[in-house]
Each structure stands twice: as C-alpha cells, then as structure tokens.
Amino acid sequence: MIWKTRINQTTKTKYPVIMGAFVGLGKTDFAAPFSEAGGLGIITALNFKSPNHLKKELEKMKELTEKPFGINISVLPPQVKGGHHLTEKSKNEYLAYIEVALDEGVKIFTTSAYQATFIGKRVHEAGCYWFHKAATIKHAISAEKADADAVTIVGLEGTGFKNPLTQTTLVNITMARRLLKIPIIAAGGIGDARGFLGAIAMGAEAVCFGTAVMVCEESPAALKLKEKWINEDIFTEDYHQKIYHLKLRDTVLPSMAVGHRKKIIPIKDFIEEIMNESERILRSWGFTAEEFNTIS
C-alpha cells in the first residue's frame, strides 16, 4: 500500500513515521536503520560536543543511507539544568549546528523543549522544513503562529519531562485537528498498528515513535534495560503514578507504548510489522484502494 500524507510527502519517506529524538542515543547507527526502513531517522545534534563532530556524524550517515533523515535541536528552557535564557550568543551556538546540517544537505529540522523560532527562521531561509514538538495545544498553536511547518504533540502517555497541563494523546490530537491548519505528528504511548492507525484517524499525519523503537536491536540502550522494559507491567500502581503524575524527573521509565513490545527486534521488522498490520486492518474494514491518502 502506498501511504500519502502531508508529512511523508514533505519528508519524502515511504511511510509517515518519524524517529524520536534521544538524548545520548540519537546517533547515526540508530537513525540510519530507521531511514532505511522507510521512516525519517533523526540524529540528535546536541549529542555531539561541537558542530564539527556533528559534521562527521552526518558524513557517516550519508555513507550508511541514501534515504531522507533529519536532525533535532533541543533548546533547553531556563528552568532545566543546563538551560538558560536565550541570548544572541546562545542562539548562535545552536545555529552553528544548524549551519553544519544545512551544508550537509539536511532538509528536515525538528526542535523541542523551548522557543525555537530563531531556528525555524534560519531553516526557512535555506528552503528547508521546521517541525516543532509541543506538550500542550497552547504551545502547538504558538508553533503554528511562529510558522512551523508541522508540530509534534506528545500525549500524557509518553515518557520524559511532563508539562502539568499535558493532555492524553487522544485529546491532544483530536483537538489539535480542530484548531490547527498545519500537519500534526502524534506521539505518546503509540507502539503498534492500531495505535498508529488510531492516531491517523484522530487527525495526525504521521506518528513519532520513541520508547517503541528504543527497544529495537539497533538502539544503543543497554540490553538489560531493553529486557527490563519489554517485561514492564504498565498496569501497576507504581508505574501509573510515575507515568501520569509527573514523577519522571529522576526516573528512567518507558512510555506506555512498551506494553505492546514483547520482543527485541530489528527496526526494519518493527516498522514493517506496523505498516503491514495497518494495511491488514484497513482491508478487514473494507478499504480496497492501493493508496492511503490523507491529503485533501
């Protein structure tokens, strides 16, 4: 089946699926297999201590895959350790990574955590695309007003730092579809084909996989951690308290997506499983076309 959404037409990927940005882990050996499998692999730029180190990583990426990929820049908020109020100096430090990526031909740039309009402006000047990640509808609307080309909205089912006003993935995506004109990328607790199709039905035009892909073979995460996660009981009171009550700051915890992952498999198998099962489900519902097109 051919998949056509505004997102994968922009990214020029086979499927409307995007890799999450991973602190410490989002490097070439993880991102290249994701791109090769038909999604958009993401290299997390600030995993590298200088723009020159990022340049070498991007050169390596182009040796491993000819498929599209993107980079992520997380602009740290002042209230987070290591973050600070943006100054011209700090903006230029972030932009130095952007310039290297532009020189290496990167077309898709994702940002997260804090205000990144200055990055979006530079990316647009170069004729490329800017996707911003938000935890609330309010921030997603702000990203649209700042001319982001798309917005990733993370639901409460996701892991990582939580905004106290974060809603569930269902509420986020259905409400965002009513309130936004730019394409939406869904994230948070999605780990199988029904979750993928559900997000598309709710109004997303792509899905961003985080925890679900972290337990794949190519993920640099420790094997013991992967084994622990795929055996996580997401229905315990302890897990519930941590995932839904903002107790993640000092906890390494998988999102609820891990409840769908019971084996450590290659990224290629993971993406094919999602897409093939999605097609099977659509056929069972009577969908007969060879193209699934959400572009109106």
Buried (B, 14 or more C-beta within 10 A) or exposed (E): BEBBBBBBBBBEBBBBBBBBBBEEBBBBBBBBBBBBBBBBBBBBBBBBEEBEBBBEBBEBBBEBBEBBBBBBBBBBBEEEEEBEEBEEEBBEEBBBBBBBBBEBEBBBBBBBBBBBBBBBEBBBEBEBBBBBBBBBBEBBBBBBEBEBBBBBBBBBBBBBBBBEEBBBBBBBBBBBBEEBEBBBBBBBBBBBBBBBBBBBEBBBBBBBBBBBBBBBBBBEBEEEBBEBBBEBEBEEEEBEEBBBEBEBEEEEBBBBBBBBBEEBBEBBEBBBEBBEBBBEBBEEEEEEEEEBEBEE
